[in-house]
Amino acid sequence: MRKWGIGWIPGNGRSLFRKNYLVYTHRNQQGEVLSYSGRDLQFEKKWQTWLKEGRPEGKDPSKYC
């Protein structure tokens, strides 16, 4: 995980990457950090719940941030 710049942030609700996000580091050719992105590890569960609720508009879960 360290080699590829990947990590897991348990989060506390105050950060951009909320609870249960896998975080990716994006670097330039010199190895400098350009940005981070995160994937919600609970996305599939949230997606299924959203489908069961009839796909309420504006409430679809995000896979990435």
Backbone as a printed PyTorch tensor [residue, N CA C, xyz], in Angstrom:
tensor([[[  0.8180,  -1.1790,   0.0000],
         [  0.0000,   0.0000,   0.0000],
         [  0.8720,   1.2560,   0.0000]],

        [[  1.9450,   1.2080,   0.7260],
         [  2.8380,   2.3630,   0.7750],
         [  3.4620,   2.6240,  -0.5940]],

        [[  3.8870,   1.5440,  -1.2700],
         [  4.5160,   1.6780,  -2.5850],
         [  3.5970,   2.3920,  -3.5770]],

        [[  2.3140,   2.0770,  -3.5640],
         [  1.3650,   2.6370,  -4.5250],
         [  0.6530,   3.8780,  -3.9980]],

        [[  0.9110,   4.2800,  -2.7670],
         [  0.2880,   5.4820,  -2.2200],
         [ -1.1860,   5.2960,  -1.9190]],

        [[ -1.5380,   4.1090,  -1.4480],
         [ -2.9260,   3.7970,  -1.1280],
         [ -3.0410,   3.6520,   0.3820]],

        [[ -4.1480,   4.1210,   0.9190],
         [ -4.3580,   3.9780,   2.3530],
         [ -5.8340,   3.9530,   2.6790]],

        [[ -6.1340,   3.6060,   3.9040],
         [ -7.5090,   3.5700,   4.3860],
         [ -7.6360,   4.5730,   5.5030]],

        [[ -8.6480,   5.4190,   5.4070],
         [ -8.8860,   6.4120,   6.4440],
         [-10.2000,   6.0760,   7.1290]],

        [[-10.1480,   5.7400,   8.4120],
         [-11.3930,   5.4320,   9.1050],
         [-12.3030,   6.6490,   9.2040]],

        [[-11.7190,   7.8410,   9.2000],
         [-12.4870,   9.0870,   9.2010],
         [-13.2100,   9.3590,  10.5030]],

        [[-13.6640,  10.5890,  10.6090],
         [-14.4240,  10.9890,  11.7920],
         [-15.5720,  11.9200,  11.4140]],

        [[-15.8800,  12.0160,  10.1200],
         [-16.9760,  12.8680,   9.6800],
         [-16.5860,  14.3090,   9.4570]],

        [[-15.3770,  14.7020,   9.8480],
         [-14.9460,  16.0860,   9.6700],
         [-14.0370,  16.2640,   8.4600]],

        [[-13.5760,  15.1700,   7.8870],
         [-12.6750,  15.2730,   6.7500],
         [-13.4370,  15.0460,   5.4460]],

        [[-12.7970,  15.3860,   4.3220],
         [-13.3830,  15.1430,   3.0080],
         [-13.6270,  13.6540,   2.8140]],

        [[-12.6930,  12.8400,   3.2690],
         [-12.8070,  11.4000,   3.1270],
         [-13.4870,  10.8500,   4.3710]],

        [[-14.7590,  10.6010,   4.2410],
         [-15.5430,  10.1270,   5.3650],
         [-15.1610,   8.6990,   5.7450]],

        [[-15.8650,   8.1590,   6.6540],
         [-15.6030,   6.8180,   7.1840],
         [-15.5970,   5.7660,   6.0770]],

        [[-14.6320,   4.8820,   6.1690],
         [-14.5010,   3.7320,   5.2720],
         [-14.1860,   4.0970,   3.8310]],

        [[-13.2450,   4.9720,   3.6300],
         [-12.7810,   5.3070,   2.2830],
         [-11.3740,   4.7750,   2.0590]],

        [[-11.1810,   4.1950,   0.8820],
         [ -9.8490,   3.8050,   0.4390],
         [ -9.3180,   5.0170,  -0.3250]],

        [[ -8.1490,   5.5090,   0.0480],
         [ -7.6310,   6.7500,  -0.5230],
         [ -6.4360,   6.4640,  -1.4290]],

        [[ -6.4680,   7.0860,  -2.5910],
         [ -5.4080,   6.9530,  -3.5940],
         [ -4.6440,   8.2680,  -3.6840]],

        [[ -3.3200,   8.1790,  -3.7850],
         [ -2.4710,   9.3560,  -3.9700],
         [ -2.1280,   9.4680,  -5.4530]],

        [[ -2.2790,  10.6650,  -6.0010],
         [ -1.9340,  10.9220,  -7.4010],
         [ -0.6650,  11.7690,  -7.4260]],

        [[  0.3550,  11.2700,  -8.1020],
         [  1.6560,  11.9540,  -8.1290],
         [  2.0580,  12.3000,  -9.5610]],

        [[  2.9090,  13.3060,  -9.6900],
         [  3.4600,  13.6440, -11.0040],
         [  4.7050,  12.7890, -11.2620]],

        [[  5.3690,  13.0130, -12.3830],
         [  6.5370,  12.1980, -12.7460],
         [  7.7040,  12.3660, -11.7820]],

        [[  7.7320,  13.4740, -11.0540],
         [  8.7940,  13.6970, -10.0660],
         [  8.4490,  13.0770,  -8.7180]],

        [[  7.2700,  12.4770,  -8.6030],
         [  6.8610,  11.8400,  -7.3560],
         [  6.1790,  12.7680,  -6.3780]],

        [[  5.9190,  14.0100,  -6.7780],
         [  5.2580,  14.9720,  -5.9000],
         [  3.7550,  14.7050,  -5.8860]],

        [[  3.1670,  14.8520,  -4.7220],
         [  1.7280,  14.6250,  -4.5850],
         [  0.9670,  15.7460,  -5.2750]],

        [[  0.0580,  15.3600,  -6.1780],
         [ -0.7900,  16.3250,  -6.8650],
         [ -2.1690,  16.4020,  -6.2310]],

        [[ -2.7140,  15.2380,  -5.8990],
         [ -4.0520,  15.2050,  -5.3130],
         [ -4.3160,  13.8320,  -4.7050]],

        [[ -5.4560,  13.7340,  -4.0810],
         [ -5.9260,  12.4780,  -3.5150],
         [ -7.3520,  12.2370,  -4.0020]],

        [[ -7.7390,  10.9930,  -4.0930],
         [ -9.1350,  10.6550,  -4.3440],
         [ -9.4770,   9.4780,  -3.4470]],

        [[-10.7460,   9.2980,  -3.1940],
         [-11.1590,   8.2240,  -2.3110],
         [-12.3220,   7.4460,  -2.8810]],

        [[-12.3940,   6.1770,  -2.5090],
         [-13.4900,   5.3130,  -2.9190],
         [-14.1970,   4.8210,  -1.6680]],

        [[-15.5210,   4.9580,  -1.6750],
         [-16.3430,   4.5270,  -0.5490],
         [-16.4060,   3.0010,  -0.5230]],

        [[-15.8730,   2.4020,   0.5210],
         [-15.8560,   0.9440,   0.6360],
         [-17.2410,   0.3750,   0.9280]],

        [[-18.1860,   1.2170,   1.2820],
         [-19.5630,   0.7950,   1.5550],
         [-20.4930,   1.0940,   0.3830]],

        [[-19.9340,   1.4780,  -0.7730],
         [-20.7460,   1.9090,  -1.9070],
         [-21.7810,   0.8700,  -2.3430]],

        [[-21.3690,  -0.3730,  -2.4990],
         [-22.2830,  -1.3930,  -3.0050],
         [-23.4960,  -1.5530,  -2.0880]],

        [[-23.2620,  -1.5360,  -0.7990],
         [-24.3660,  -1.6330,   0.1660],
         [-25.2840,  -0.4190,   0.0480]],

        [[-24.6940,   0.7630,  -0.0290],
         [-25.4860,   1.9900,  -0.1650],
         [-26.2480,   2.0010,  -1.4770]],

        [[-25.6490,   1.4800,  -2.5480],
         [-26.2930,   1.4310,  -3.8630],
         [-27.5320,   0.5300,  -3.8120]],

        [[-27.3810,  -0.6300,  -3.1910],
         [-28.5120,  -1.5560,  -3.0810],
         [-29.6510,  -0.9420,  -2.2690]],

        [[-29.3200,  -0.2450,  -1.2010],
         [-30.3380,   0.4330,  -0.3900],
         [-31.0360,   1.4940,  -1.2190]],

        [[-30.2850,   2.2580,  -1.9880],
         [-30.8380,   3.3120,  -2.8440],
         [-31.8000,   2.7160,  -3.8730]],

        [[-31.4220,   1.5780,  -4.4630],
         [-32.2940,   0.9120,  -5.4320],
         [-33.5860,   0.4380,  -4.7730]],

        [[-33.4740,  -0.1630,  -3.5880],
         [-34.6480,  -0.6680,  -2.8710],
         [-35.5950,   0.4490,  -2.4710]],

        [[-35.0400,   1.6580,  -2.2610],
         [-35.8690,   2.8030,  -1.8760],
         [-36.5110,   3.4760,  -3.0810]],

        [[-36.3300,   2.8920,  -4.2670],
         [-36.9620,   3.4350,  -5.4680],
         [-36.1680,   4.5200,  -6.1690]],

        [[-34.8710,   4.5590,  -5.9430],
         [-33.9780,   5.5250,  -6.5810],
         [-34.3880,   6.9840,  -6.3330]],

        [[-34.4880,   7.3850,  -5.0830],
         [-34.8920,   8.7690,  -4.8100],
         [-33.9240,   9.7660,  -5.4510]],

        [[-34.4940,  10.7320,  -6.1310],
         [-33.6930,  11.7200,  -6.8580],
         [-32.8370,  12.5450,  -5.9080]],

        [[-31.5890,  12.7380,  -6.3020],
         [-30.6690,  13.5440,  -5.5120],
         [-30.0640,  12.8130,  -4.3210]],

        [[-30.3890,  11.5430,  -4.1440],
         [-29.8720,  10.8060,  -2.9820],
         [-29.0320,   9.6070,  -3.4030]],

        [[-28.6280,   9.5530,  -4.6780],
         [-27.8270,   8.4110,  -5.1170],
         [-26.4400,   8.4930,  -4.4920]],

        [[-25.9340,   7.3600,  -4.0270],
         [-24.6300,   7.3480,  -3.3490],
         [-23.4740,   7.5960,  -4.3230]],

        [[-22.4290,   8.1950,  -3.8110],
         [-21.2300,   8.4450,  -4.6100],
         [-20.2110,   7.3530,  -4.3360]],

        [[-19.6190,   6.8600,  -5.4010],
         [-18.5860,   5.8300,  -5.2570],
         [-17.2430,   6.4730,  -4.9420]],

        [[-16.9910,   7.6430,  -5.5050],
         [-15.6990,   8.3200,  -5.3550],
         [-15.8710,   9.7320,  -4.8430]],

        [[-14.8360,  10.2530,  -4.2130],
         [-14.8090,  11.6660,  -3.8540],
         [-13.4460,  12.2220,  -4.1520]]])
